[in-house]
Amino acid sequence: MEIKNLEISFNNLNPEQLVHASEMLKAMAHPLRIAILQELEKRQNMTVTEIFEALQVPQAVASHHLSILKNKGIVTCKREGKKIYYFIRMPELSQMLECISRCACQP
């Protein structure tokens, strides 16, 4: 599909922005990644240890999914001493997570 031929307006997003948005959505489109984002949204920032304990998954699995989210610019991290804290990069994603939660609860 050639993006420049789309006749739908996406708030004046250019083709590169549409591709970036699509890549972000693809990165988020995994049950564990959505769960990670929901945890981060609730607690603002968390270490890998806190994430894998909260979700009851192996540390390597949590790290792998965090890496995908980080590479697409959805989460970022900051170091405080020996700990690295992850957090959602854009507060606007909270609205998307709320929408996902509401839509998932529909019969």
C-alpha positions in Angstrom: 0.0 0.0 0.0 1.4 3.4 -1.0 0.9 5.7 2.0 1.0 8.9 -0.1 -2.2 7.8 -2.0 -4.3 7.5 1.1 -7.2 10.0 1.0 -7.9 9.8 4.7 -6.7 12.8 6.8 -4.8 11.8 10.0 -4.5 15.3 11.5 -2.1 16.3 8.8 0.4 13.6 9.6 3.0 13.1 6.9 3.9 9.7 5.5 6.9 9.3 7.8 4.8 10.2 10.9 2.2 7.6 9.8 4.9 4.9 9.5 6.3 5.9 12.9 2.8 5.7 14.4 2.3 2.3 12.9 5.6 1.0 14.2 4.7 2.2 17.7 1.3 0.6 17.6 2.9 -2.7 16.3 5.4 -2.6 19.2 2.6 -2.1 21.7 0.4 -4.8 20.1 1.4 -7.7 22.4 -0.4 -8.7 25.6 2.7 -8.6 27.8 3.8 -5.2 26.4 0.3 -3.8 27.1 0.5 -5.2 30.7 4.0 -3.6 31.1 2.6 -0.2 29.9 -0.4 -0.5 32.3 2.0 -1.2 35.2 4.2 1.7 34.3 1.1 3.9 33.9 0.0 3.0 37.4 3.3 3.3 39.1 5.0 5.9 37.0 8.4 4.3 36.9 9.7 0.8 37.7 12.8 -1.3 37.6 13.0 -4.5 35.5 12.8 -6.5 38.8 9.6 -4.7 39.9 8.1 -5.3 36.4 8.9 -9.0 36.2 7.7 -9.6 39.8 4.5 -7.7 39.2 3.7 -9.6 36.0 5.1 -12.9 37.2 7.3 -13.5 34.1 10.9 -14.3 33.8 13.4 -11.4 34.0 14.7 -12.1 30.5 11.2 -12.0 29.1 10.4 -8.6 30.8 13.8 -7.2 29.6 13.1 -8.4 26.0 9.7 -6.7 25.9 11.0 -3.5 27.5 13.8 -3.4 24.9 11.2 -3.5 22.1 9.2 -0.7 23.7 12.3 1.4 24.3 13.6 0.9 20.8 10.3 2.3 19.4 10.4 5.3 21.8 7.4 4.2 23.8 9.3 3.9 27.1 12.6 5.3 28.2 14.8 4.8 31.3 16.9 6.7 33.8 19.7 5.4 36.0 19.6 6.1 39.7 22.7 4.6 41.3 22.7 0.9 40.4 19.0 0.8 39.4 17.5 1.6 36.1 14.0 2.9 36.1 11.7 2.6 33.1 8.8 4.9 32.4 6.4 5.8 29.7 8.0 8.4 27.5 4.8 10.3 26.5 2.1 11.0 29.0 -0.4 11.0 26.2 -0.1 7.2 25.9 -2.1 7.0 29.2 -5.2 8.0 27.2 -4.5 5.2 24.7 -4.1 2.6 27.5 -7.4 3.8 29.1 -9.1 3.3 25.7 -7.6 -0.2 25.3 -8.8 -1.1 28.8 -12.3 0.2 28.1 -12.5 -1.5 24.7 -11.2 -4.8 26.0 -13.9 -4.9 28.7 -16.7 -4.6 26.1 -18.8 -7.8 25.6 
